[in-house]
Amino acid sequence: MIINNLITGKVILVVDDVKINYILIRGLLRDSGAEVFWAENGYQAIDFFNSKMQLDLILMDFHMPGLDGYETALKIKQQKHTLPIICQTTGTSELRKEDKRKVFDDVIIKPINREILLKKISQYIA
């Protein structure tokens, strides 16, 4: 798939409190050439964002205990509004409020389809 070459060497952070969701996404991106890292909550995501690692994109779960995906994305966007953040969720009902939708660059619905995932990622970091 040509899209794979577009994200080779890119750094993607998956933020999800359910480890199997991270493992699934990492598996979907296995042959893409991207480096995929995991943060299991919003606090870890912010710590990772503040580290010296240069992120190219974040895949952010919406529902997480503690600091949820919206609040985490908002804090990150306040520091770097150009960093693409794609919300991953089981439905869009929680994103109906306009202010919540504005903080995310895109949305992907779970269960995640590999081709849709690669296409959305390549739109933002290729």
C-alpha positions in Angstrom: 0.0 0.0 0.0 1.5 3.3 -1.1 0.2 5.1 2.1 2.6 3.1 4.2 5.6 4.8 2.6 4.1 8.2 3.5 4.2 7.5 7.3 7.5 5.7 7.5 9.6 7.1 10.3 6.7 9.1 11.8 6.0 9.0 15.5 2.5 8.2 16.6 1.3 8.2 20.2 -1.7 6.0 21.0 -3.5 7.2 24.1 -6.0 4.5 25.4 -6.6 3.1 28.8 -7.3 -0.3 27.4 -4.0 -2.0 26.5 -5.6 -4.4 23.9 -6.8 -1.3 21.9 -3.2 -0.1 21.8 -2.0 -3.6 20.8 -4.6 -3.7 18.0 -3.6 -0.3 16.6 0.1 -1.1 16.8 -0.7 -4.3 14.9 -2.6 -2.4 12.3 0.4 -0.1 11.8 3.1 -2.8 12.1 4.1 -2.7 8.4 3.6 1.1 8.0 7.2 2.0 9.2 5.8 4.4 11.8 7.0 4.3 15.4 4.1 3.7 17.7 4.1 4.5 21.4 1.5 4.0 24.1 0.2 6.2 26.9 -2.5 4.5 29.1 -4.1 7.8 30.3 -4.2 11.5 29.8 -1.5 12.3 32.3 1.0 9.9 30.6 0.1 11.4 27.3 0.9 14.9 28.5 4.2 13.7 30.0 5.1 12.0 26.7 4.1 15.2 24.8 6.4 17.2 27.1 9.3 14.9 26.7 11.9 15.5 24.0 10.3 13.0 21.6 8.9 14.7 18.5 5.4 13.5 17.9 3.8 13.6 14.5 0.3 12.5 15.5 -1.8 11.4 18.4 -4.6 8.8 18.3 -6.6 9.8 21.4 -9.3 7.6 23.1 -12.2 9.8 24.1 -13.3 7.9 27.3 -10.6 7.5 29.9 -10.6 7.6 33.6 -9.1 10.7 35.3 -8.1 13.1 32.5 -10.4 12.1 29.6 -9.4 12.4 25.9 -11.1 15.8 25.4 -9.3 17.4 28.3 -6.0 15.8 27.4 -6.3 17.0 23.8 -7.3 20.5 24.9 -4.2 20.8 27.1 -1.9 19.5 24.3 -3.5 21.8 21.7 -3.0 24.8 24.0 0.7 24.2 23.8 1.0 23.0 20.2 -2.2 23.6 18.1 -0.6 22.2 15.0 -0.1 18.7 16.3 -2.8 16.5 14.7 -5.0 14.6 17.2 -7.4 12.0 15.9 -10.1 11.0 18.4 -10.8 7.3 18.6 -14.2 6.4 20.0 -17.1 3.9 19.8 -19.5 6.6 18.7 -19.8 10.2 17.9 -22.6 11.1 20.3 -20.1 12.5 22.8 -18.6 14.8 20.1 -21.9 16.4 19.2 -21.1 19.5 21.2 -19.3 21.8 18.9 -16.5 22.8 21.4 -15.5 19.1 21.8 -15.4 18.5 18.1 -13.1 21.5 17.5 -10.2 20.2 19.6 -9.8 17.1 17.5 -8.6 17.2 13.9 -10.6 14.0 13.0 -12.5 11.1 14.4 -12.2 7.4 13.8 -14.8 4.9 15.0 -14.0 1.7 16.8 -13.6 -1.1 15.8 -10.8 0.5 13.7 -10.4 -0.5 10.0 -6.8 -0.6 8.9 -7.3 1.2 5.5 -9.4 4.0 7.1 -6.8 4.4 9.8 -3.9 4.6 7.4 -5.8 7.0 5.1 -6.7 9.3 8.0 -3.2 9.3 9.4 -1.7 10.0 6.0 -4.0 13.0 5.6 -2.3 14.7 8.6 1.3 13.6 8.5 2.2 12.7 5.0 
